[in-house]
Amino acid sequence: MLYKTDITLCPSPELAQKYDYEFNHYIKPENLEEYYFQQIEFEAFTFSYAVMLYKYGQIEYIKLPEYLESAGTQKYIDSWLNIFKEQYL
């Protein structure tokens, strides 16, 4: 957890505190909704989903879970896709 040794590696002190709390109170994937709404898992999921979309395009059998779709997850995925395009990755 690099943000503990160098706070500048985290975008904000509040986010670093949230990460710290979630690492210490981690919810296992037994309850998927609670699991994916942890900031650390949400960010990991949206990033990896965006990578798949960027690399392979729309894949019919890979869909967002309904509870993530209704939570506005697509805007986070779209922001990652924009970053990838802007960086020519």
Backbone torsions as a table, in degrees:
resi	resn	phi	psi	omega
1	MET	NA	86.3	-175.5
2	LEU	-62.1	-31.4	-177.9
3	TYR	-62.0	-21.0	177.9
4	LYS	-74.4	-31.1	-179.3
5	THR	-92.5	-24.4	178.9
6	ASP	-142.9	96.0	-175.5
7	ILE	-58.9	-22.7	-179.7
8	THR	-68.2	-14.3	178.6
9	LEU	-77.7	-10.4	178.6
10	CYS	-110.2	138.7	-176.5
11	PRO	-59.1	-27.4	-179.4
12	SER	-155.6	152.0	177.3
13	PRO	-61.3	-34.2	179.3
14	GLU	-63.8	-41.9	179.1
15	LEU	-66.7	-39.3	176.9
16	ALA	-60.8	-41.0	177.7
17	GLN	-65.4	-39.9	178.7
18	LYS	-63.5	-45.1	176.9
19	TYR	-58.5	-46.1	-179.1
20	ASP	-59.6	-45.7	178.9
21	TYR	-61.4	-46.3	-177.3
22	GLU	-67.4	-34.8	175.6
23	PHE	-65.0	-36.1	-179.0
24	ASN	-84.1	-15.4	179.8
25	HIS	-129.2	45.0	-172.6
26	TYR	-63.6	134.5	176.6
27	ILE	-99.1	121.3	179.3
28	LYS	-72.1	161.0	-175.0
29	PRO	-74.0	27.5	176.1
30	GLU	-73.3	-34.5	174.2
31	ASN	-114.0	99.9	-171.2
32	LEU	-62.6	-36.4	179.9
33	GLU	-64.0	-48.3	178.5
34	GLU	-64.4	-39.3	179.9
35	TYR	-59.3	-52.3	-176.0
36	TYR	-73.3	-17.9	178.6
37	PHE	-90.5	4.1	167.0
38	GLN	-71.6	135.7	-176.5
39	GLN	-53.8	-44.0	-176.9
40	ILE	-64.7	-38.9	179.6
41	GLU	-77.5	-37.1	178.7
42	PHE	-60.6	-46.7	179.9
43	GLU	-65.5	-40.8	178.7
44	ALA	-63.5	-42.6	-179.3
45	PHE	-65.7	-49.1	-176.9
46	THR	-64.1	-37.6	177.5
47	PHE	-64.3	-50.1	-176.7
48	SER	-66.5	-36.9	177.5
49	TYR	-64.4	-42.2	178.2
50	ALA	-63.8	-39.3	177.8
51	VAL	-60.4	-45.0	179.4
52	MET	-62.2	-44.4	179.6
53	LEU	-64.0	-40.8	-178.4
54	TYR	-66.0	-41.6	-176.6
55	LYS	-78.4	-41.3	-171.7
56	TYR	-112.8	-8.5	-175.1
57	GLY	77.3	-169.0	-178.6
58	GLN	-67.9	124.9	178.5
59	ILE	-114.2	121.1	-172.4
60	GLU	-57.7	-36.9	-174.6
61	TYR	-89.6	-0.9	175.1
62	ILE	-108.9	106.9	-176.9
63	LYS	-127.0	151.3	174.5
64	LEU	-68.4	139.3	171.4
65	PRO	-59.9	145.1	-175.1
66	GLU	-54.8	-41.2	-178.0
67	TYR	-67.3	-27.5	175.2
68	LEU	-79.5	-36.2	178.8
69	GLU	-62.2	-44.1	-179.1
70	SER	-73.2	-12.7	179.8
71	ALA	-89.1	5.4	178.6
72	GLY	79.5	25.3	-177.6
73	THR	-61.2	-30.7	-174.9
74	GLN	-58.9	-33.5	-179.5
75	LYS	-65.8	-32.6	176.6
76	TYR	-71.6	-39.7	177.1
77	ILE	-64.0	-44.0	179.0
78	ASP	-61.8	-36.8	179.1
79	SER	-66.3	-37.0	175.0
80	TRP	-65.4	-43.0	179.7
81	LEU	-60.5	-39.6	177.5
82	ASN	-64.1	-41.3	177.7
83	ILE	-61.1	-45.6	179.6
84	PHE	-59.5	-43.6	-179.3
85	LYS	-66.6	-42.3	179.9
86	GLU	-65.0	-32.3	-178.8
87	GLN	-89.9	-0.8	-178.6
88	TYR	55.2	44.7	-179.4
89	LEU	-82.3	NA	NA
